[in-house]
Amino acid sequence: METYHLRRKDKEISSQAEMDEILASQKFMTIAMCKDGEPYLVSLNYGYEPTARVFHFHCAEVGKKLDFLKANPKVWGQVVEDRGYLRGECDHAYRCVMFSGKAEFAEGAEAKRKSLQEMFRQAEGAPDSGRLASMDEKSLAEVTVGRIAVETMTGKKGPIKRAKT
């Protein structure tokens, strides 16, 4: 695969710590998938585990997203921190992280519980208060949990200042 480089180096985020900060502060990612030459794009909530470089998500047991990921687990994704349009400057304040990776599905109660725990932490800013501990194996078996193992990651930013409100 051909490698592209950011043309505007002043907009590049090269610090993994800064990219991890962005990923920890946001709630939604968008992933692009492809099956039989047909593209598909979906936004979903997630939990990001920086030490493992893994995104966690859940979905229905059947559906288009599952069909695409099972046919071709390769994805391209993006998480955007929108800081707003800068009035009078014809610019937009933002930071974003783009990534490629491979999707897989968690098997077994403990793997699913771990992924769901990461999602609770991301959504609520703290570990789950006990809901997951009370889920039995039957309940966990009914949940479809996906993970995206990150292969490459890059970042880009616009002006740092926040938009005027």
C-alpha positions as a Markdown table, in Angstrom:
| # | Residue | x | y | z |
|---|---|---|---|---|
| 1 | Met | 0.0 | 0.0 | 0.0 |
| 2 | Glu | 1.3 | 3.4 | -0.9 |
| 3 | Thr | 2.2 | 5.7 | 2.0 |
| 4 | Tyr | 1.0 | 9.3 | 1.9 |
| 5 | His | 2.4 | 12.1 | 4.0 |
| 6 | Leu | 0.6 | 15.2 | 5.3 |
| 7 | Arg | 1.4 | 18.1 | 3.0 |
| 8 | Arg | 1.0 | 20.7 | 5.7 |
| 9 | Lys | 3.4 | 19.6 | 8.5 |
| 10 | Asp | 2.3 | 22.5 | 10.7 |
| 11 | Lys | -1.1 | 20.7 | 10.9 |
| 12 | Glu | 0.4 | 17.3 | 11.8 |
| 13 | Ile | -0.1 | 15.7 | 15.2 |
| 14 | Ser | 2.9 | 13.4 | 15.6 |
| 15 | Ser | 2.7 | 12.8 | 19.4 |
| 16 | Gln | 1.0 | 9.5 | 20.3 |
| 17 | Ala | 0.2 | 11.1 | 23.7 |
| 18 | Glu | -1.8 | 13.9 | 22.0 |
| 19 | Met | -3.6 | 11.4 | 19.8 |
| 20 | Asp | -4.4 | 9.3 | 22.8 |
| 21 | Glu | -5.8 | 12.4 | 24.6 |
| 22 | Ile | -8.1 | 13.1 | 21.6 |
| 23 | Leu | -9.3 | 9.5 | 21.5 |
| 24 | Ala | -9.9 | 9.5 | 25.3 |
| 25 | Ser | -12.0 | 12.7 | 25.2 |
| 26 | Gln | -14.4 | 11.8 | 22.4 |
| 27 | Lys | -17.4 | 9.6 | 22.2 |
| 28 | Phe | -17.9 | 8.6 | 18.6 |
| 29 | Met | -15.7 | 7.3 | 15.8 |
| 30 | Thr | -16.6 | 6.8 | 12.1 |
| 31 | Ile | -15.3 | 3.7 | 10.3 |
| 32 | Ala | -15.3 | 3.0 | 6.6 |
| 33 | Met | -15.6 | -0.6 | 5.3 |
| 34 | Cys | -15.8 | -2.2 | 1.9 |
| 35 | Lys | -17.4 | -5.5 | 0.7 |
| 36 | Asp | -17.4 | -6.6 | -3.0 |
| 37 | Gly | -16.4 | -3.1 | -4.1 |
| 38 | Glu | -19.2 | -1.4 | -2.2 |
| 39 | Pro | -18.2 | 1.1 | 0.4 |
| 40 | Tyr | -20.1 | 1.5 | 3.7 |
| 41 | Leu | -19.6 | 4.2 | 6.4 |
| 42 | Val | -20.9 | 4.1 | 10.0 |
| 43 | Ser | -20.4 | 6.2 | 13.2 |
| 44 | Leu | -20.5 | 4.5 | 16.5 |
| 45 | Asn | -19.6 | 4.9 | 20.1 |
| 46 | Tyr | -16.5 | 3.3 | 21.3 |
| 47 | Gly | -14.0 | 2.6 | 24.1 |
| 48 | Tyr | -10.3 | 3.1 | 23.3 |
| 49 | Glu | -7.6 | 1.2 | 25.1 |
| 50 | Pro | -4.3 | 3.1 | 24.4 |
| 51 | Thr | -1.9 | 0.5 | 25.8 |
| 52 | Ala | -3.2 | -2.2 | 23.5 |
| 53 | Arg | -4.1 | 0.3 | 20.7 |
| 54 | Val | -7.6 | -1.2 | 20.4 |
| 55 | Phe | -11.0 | 0.3 | 19.8 |
| 56 | His | -14.0 | -1.6 | 21.4 |
| 57 | Phe | -17.6 | -1.3 | 20.1 |
| 58 | His | -20.8 | -3.3 | 20.3 |
| 59 | Cys | -23.5 | -4.0 | 17.7 |
| 60 | Ala | -26.5 | -6.1 | 16.8 |
| 61 | Glu | -26.1 | -9.8 | 16.2 |
| 62 | Val | -27.0 | -9.3 | 12.5 |
| 63 | Gly | -26.9 | -6.4 | 10.1 |
| 64 | Lys | -25.0 | -4.6 | 7.4 |
| 65 | Lys | -22.0 | -3.6 | 9.5 |
| 66 | Leu | -21.5 | -7.2 | 10.6 |
| 67 | Asp | -21.8 | -8.5 | 7.1 |
| 68 | Phe | -19.2 | -6.0 | 5.8 |
| 69 | Leu | -16.7 | -6.6 | 8.7 |
| 70 | Lys | -17.0 | -10.4 | 8.4 |
| 71 | Ala | -16.4 | -10.2 | 4.6 |
| 72 | Asn | -13.5 | -7.8 | 4.9 |
| 73 | Pro | -12.2 | -6.9 | 8.4 |
| 74 | Lys | -10.0 | -4.1 | 7.2 |
| 75 | Val | -11.2 | -0.6 | 8.2 |
| 76 | Trp | -10.3 | 3.0 | 8.0 |
| 77 | Gly | -11.5 | 5.2 | 10.8 |
| 78 | Gln | -11.6 | 8.7 | 12.2 |
| 79 | Val | -12.3 | 10.5 | 15.5 |
| 80 | Val | -12.8 | 14.2 | 15.3 |
| 81 | Glu | -12.7 | 16.8 | 18.1 |
| 82 | Asp | -14.7 | 19.7 | 16.7 |
| 83 | Arg | -13.8 | 23.0 | 18.4 |
| 84 | Gly | -16.0 | 25.0 | 16.1 |
| 85 | Tyr | -15.8 | 27.4 | 13.2 |
| 86 | Leu | -13.7 | 30.5 | 13.7 |
| 87 | Arg | -15.9 | 33.4 | 12.7 |
| 88 | Gly | -14.1 | 36.1 | 10.7 |
| 89 | Glu | -11.0 | 33.9 | 10.1 |
| 90 | Cys | -12.4 | 31.5 | 7.5 |
| 91 | Asp | -11.0 | 28.6 | 9.5 |
| 92 | His | -12.2 | 25.7 | 11.7 |
| 93 | Ala | -10.6 | 24.7 | 15.1 |
| 94 | Tyr | -10.3 | 20.9 | 15.3 |
| 95 | Arg | -8.1 | 17.9 | 16.0 |
| 96 | Cys | -8.6 | 14.5 | 14.5 |
| 97 | Val | -7.1 | 11.1 | 14.5 |
| 98 | Met | -7.2 | 8.8 | 11.5 |
| 99 | Phe | -6.4 | 5.1 | 11.7 |
| 100 | Ser | -6.4 | 1.9 | 9.8 |
| 101 | Gly | -7.0 | -1.4 | 11.5 |
| 102 | Lys | -8.5 | -4.9 | 11.5 |
| 103 | Ala | -11.8 | -5.7 | 13.1 |
| 104 | Glu | -12.4 | -8.9 | 15.0 |
| 105 | Phe | -15.2 | -10.1 | 17.3 |
| 106 | Ala | -14.8 | -11.0 | 21.0 |
| 107 | Glu | -15.5 | -14.6 | 21.9 |
| 108 | Gly | -16.3 | -15.6 | 25.5 |
| 109 | Ala | -17.8 | -13.9 | 28.5 |
| 110 | Glu | -14.5 | -12.4 | 29.8 |
| 111 | Ala | -13.4 | -11.0 | 26.5 |
| 112 | Lys | -16.8 | -9.4 | 26.0 |
| 113 | Arg | -16.9 | -8.1 | 29.6 |
| 114 | Lys | -13.4 | -6.5 | 29.2 |
| 115 | Ser | -14.5 | -4.7 | 25.9 |
| 116 | Leu | -17.7 | -3.5 | 27.4 |
| 117 | Gln | -15.8 | -2.2 | 30.5 |
| 118 | Glu | -13.7 | -0.1 | 28.1 |
| 119 | Met | -16.8 | 1.3 | 26.5 |
| 120 | Phe | -18.3 | 2.2 | 29.9 |
| 121 | Arg | -15.1 | 3.9 | 30.9 |
| 122 | Gln | -15.0 | 6.0 | 27.7 |
| 123 | Ala | -18.7 | 6.9 | 27.9 |
| 124 | Glu | -18.9 | 7.7 | 31.6 |
| 125 | Gly | -15.3 | 8.7 | 32.5 |
| 126 | Ala | -15.1 | 6.0 | 35.1 |
| 127 | Pro | -15.2 | 2.2 | 35.3 |
| 128 | Asp | -18.6 | 0.5 | 35.3 |
| 129 | Ser | -20.4 | 0.7 | 38.7 |
| 130 | Gly | -21.3 | -3.0 | 38.7 |
| 131 | Arg | -23.7 | -3.7 | 35.8 |
| 132 | Leu | -21.2 | -5.8 | 33.9 |
| 133 | Ala | -20.2 | -7.8 | 37.0 |
| 134 | Ser | -23.9 | -8.8 | 37.4 |
| 135 | Met | -24.2 | -9.9 | 33.7 |
| 136 | Asp | -24.3 | -13.7 | 33.5 |
| 137 | Glu | -22.8 | -15.7 | 30.7 |
| 138 | Lys | -26.1 | -16.1 | 28.9 |
| 139 | Ser | -26.5 | -12.2 | 28.8 |
| 140 | Leu | -23.0 | -11.8 | 27.6 |
| 141 | Ala | -23.5 | -14.5 | 24.9 |
| 142 | Glu | -26.3 | -12.4 | 23.4 |
| 143 | Val | -24.1 | -9.3 | 23.0 |
| 144 | Thr | -21.9 | -8.9 | 19.9 |
| 145 | Val | -18.7 | -7.1 | 20.7 |
| 146 | Gly | -16.1 | -6.0 | 18.2 |
| 147 | Arg | -12.6 | -4.8 | 18.5 |
| 148 | Ile | -10.4 | -2.9 | 16.0 |
| 149 | Ala | -6.7 | -3.5 | 16.4 |
| 150 | Val | -5.0 | -0.3 | 15.2 |
| 151 | Glu | -2.3 | -0.8 | 12.5 |
| 152 | Thr | -1.5 | 2.8 | 11.7 |
| 153 | Met | -2.5 | 6.1 | 13.2 |
| 154 | Thr | -2.0 | 9.7 | 12.2 |
| 155 | Gly | -3.3 | 13.0 | 13.5 |
| 156 | Lys | -4.1 | 16.4 | 12.1 |
| 157 | Lys | -5.2 | 19.7 | 13.7 |
| 158 | Gly | -6.5 | 23.1 | 12.8 |
| 159 | Pro | -6.0 | 26.2 | 14.9 |
| 160 | Ile | -5.8 | 25.3 | 18.6 |
| 161 | Lys | -8.0 | 28.1 | 19.9 |
| 162 | Arg | -11.6 | 27.5 | 20.5 |
| 163 | Ala | -14.3 | 29.1 | 18.4 |
| 164 | Lys | -16.0 | 32.2 | 19.7 |
| 165 | Thr | -19.6 | 31.6 | 20.8 |
